[in-house]
Amino acid sequence: MWHVWQAMTWERARDARPYACGMATNTAAPRRRQRQAETRLGLVRRARRINRILAETYPDAHCELDFGNPLELLVATILSAQCTDKRVNMVTPVLFAKYRTAADYAGADRAELEEIIKSTGFFRAKANSIIGMAQGLCEHHKGEVPGRLADLVKLPGVGRKTANVVLGNAFDVPGITVDTHFQRLTRRFGWTTETDPVKIEHEVGELIPKSEWTMLSHRLIWHGRRICHARKPACGVCPLAALCPSYGTGPTDADAARALVRPGPFS
């Protein structure tokens, strides 16, 4: 599958041209394109085309946290703050074997819990969040993870990003997960100029059909991890080159860009 994806990606990048609503480009020295005025309709169409290309590029995109039920996903997502999914997945098998219910976490020995999750970083704060979250589940939801955003965000340590991860992947309720990759890419695409995650969530939600929100989040996260890196994106092999106003932020030479691609998986 990876070699097929590479071929698709490099072919699209090779054939990249400024997109229809107007992008100036300098073929002698590719740099960021200067955006001409883009209509609202043009923005929506470009955003949806980007989403379609990402769907073709990453047909297997999914949550890279390992979990077996909503509670496990909720705990894993709390642990993933400032930590890689790979590291979280190394910790959770022991954690999930020891703590199987919300009541188990609520009554956990703090020192034992902290020792298990220590390698994920910020382990004391994360232990507080997990124990507090579990106590909230026991007190208000009979130990079950609720399937509503309004209920989830009232739990200690659970913000909108964590809640949307759980809703989208455990309950099939569409949600936009605004993590660092999502924020970076949506600004590079010109979908938003906001820096506040809630405002980004609402602006992007107006561009993409609600049914696509969860998968869009996965696709952008996968693209951010594999190609559109923070410091040096692999612009020269990006399948979105023709649609991206930030084309040229990273190397546009195919060979130089190809060396930057990280194939994953990251879990």
N, C-alpha and C positions, 0 to 999 in steps of 0.2 A: 504493500500500500504506500510506503514512504517514497519509493522510487517513482511511482505514478504521480504522487503529489508533487515531487520535485519537478518533474517534467511539465506538469500543468502550470506550476508557479513560474518557472523560468520562461516558458513560452509566453505567458501573459505579460511578464515584465519586459520581455524583448519587444513585444508589439505595443508597449505603452505609448499613448498619445495624450495630449491635454484633453480634458473632458469637455463635453459639449457646451457647458455654460460659460466656458472661456477661461483658460489658464495660459498665462504667458510662460514660455520656457526658453532657456538658452541652451541649445544643443552643444555649444562649445564648452560651456562650463556649467553643468546642471546645478542649480541651487533651488531653494524653496520657490515655488511658483507664487507669483503675485496674483491674488484672487481679484477678479473683477466682480462687480455686483452680481449676486446670485439671488434669484427669486426664491420665495418660500417653496413654490412648487418644484423648482429645480433642486433645492436642498433635499426635499423629501424624496424625490426620485433618485438622487445620487446616493442618499443614505440607504435606500432600499436595495439599490443595485449593489452597493458594497456588502450589504447583508447577504444577498444571494451569492455573490462570489465567495464570501467567507464560508457559506454553507457548502459550496462545491469543494472548496479547498480543505475544509475540516469536517468531513461527513461523520466522523466518529467523535466529535467534540462532546465532552461530558464533564461532570464534576470530578476532579481528580483526588478528592478526599474519599477514603474508604469508609463505608458505613453500611449497616444492615437495617436500620430503622430510624425514625425521626429523632429520637433522643441521641443516638450515636452521632448523627449528622450535626445536631445542635452542639454537642460537646466538641466534636472535631473542628467545627467552624470557629468556635471560641478559641481553641488552641492554635488555629492557623494565623491569628493576628501576629504580624511581624515574624512569621515563620513560614518555611516552605511546606507545601503539601506532603512532599516526600518525607520530611522529618516527622510531621504529624502522623503519617501512616506507619512509621516505625514505632511510634509510642502507643497508638490506640489499641493494638491487639491485646497488650497486657492490661491496659486501662479498661477496655470493654469486658474483658474476662472477669475482672474483679468487681466492677460496678455495673450491674445489669439494669437497674431501675433508677428512677428519679429519687426514690427513698434511699437507695444505696449511696448516691452522691450527696444527698442532703445530710446524711449521718456519717459521712466519711471522716476518717482521721486526717486532719489537715496535713500533718507531716508526711503521712504515707502518700496522700494524693500529690503533694508537691514533689516528692521524690520521683514519682512515676513520670510526671509531666515536665520535670526540670529542664530537660534538653530542648524544649520548645521555646524557652526564653520567657521572661516576665512571669515566671511560674507562680509567684505569690499572688499577683493580681489575677491571673487566670484561675487559680484555685478559688479565690474569692468569688469570681464570676460564676464558676461552675457550681459551687456549693449554694450560692445565693439563687442562681437560676433554678436549681433543683428544689430548693425550699419553696420558691414561688410556684413551681409546678405542683408540688404536694399540697400547698395551702389553697391554691385557687383553681387547679385543673385536675385534681384527683390523680396527680402523678403523670398525666398524659401531656404530650406536647400539643398545643393548640394549632389549628390550621388557619388562623387569622392573623394578619399583620398587626392589628391593633392590640391583640392579646400578647403576641410574641415580644413586641418592643417594650412592654411593661415589665418584663422579666429582667432581673439584674444581669448586667453584662451582655444584653442582647440589643443591638442597634438595628437599624433598617437593613444594613448590608447583610448581617448574619440572618436576620429574619427572612429576607428575600432568598438567600441560599437555601434555607430550610423549606420555604414554601414552594419554590420552583422545583427542587430535586426530591423532596420527600412527599409533597402533597399535589404535585402537578398544578400548582397555582402560579400563573405567570408572574415573574418578578424580575426586576433589573438589579443586578449586583454591581454596585459601583466600587470596585477595588482600585488599586493604583494603576493597573493596566488599563482598565476601562476608562478611567479619568484621562490618562495620557492619550489614548488612541482617539477618544471622541473629540478632544481638543485638536489633535493633529488633523483629524478629518474635517474640522470646521463645523462639527455638529453643535458645538457649544463653546462659549468662552467662560463659562462659570467654573469656579473652583470648589463650591460647596456641593458635596455629594448628593444632597437631597434635590437641589436645583438641577444638577446634571441628570439625575434620575427622571425628573419630570420633563425636562427638555427633550431628552432622547426618547422617552416614552411617547412623545407626540409625533416622532418621526417614523417609528417602527410599529407595525401592528402588535397589539397586546399578546396575541398568541405566540409571537416570536421572541418575547422579552427574555425568557430563560435561556433559550438557545443562543440568542444574540450575546448574552453575557458570557457564555462558555466560549463562543467563537472569538470574541474580542480578547478574552483572557488567553486563549491558546495562541492567537496571533501575536499578542504582546510578549508572550514568553518565547515564542519561536522566531519571529522575524522583526516585529516593530519594537525593538529594545529601547530602553530609556536613553542611553547615551549615544548609541550608534546603531540605528535601525538599518536593516539590510534592504535599502530601497531598490537596489539594482535587480533583485529577484522577487520583489513584492508583487503579488497578483493584483494589488490595488493601486499600482503606480499611476495608472491613467486617470484615477479618480481622486487622488490624494493631493490636496493643496500643499502638503508638507513634503512632497517628493523632493529629494535632494538634501534632506536633513542628515541622512547617512550616505555612504558611498553608493554611487549609481553604476559603477563598473560591476558587471555581472560576477566576475571572478572574486573581486574583493568582497562583494556583498554575500556571495555564496558561502564564503568562509565564516560568516557571522551567524548563519542559520543554526539554530539549536533544534534538532529533530524531536526531542522528547522521547518517551513520555516523561513527565515530571513527577508522577506519583509512584 
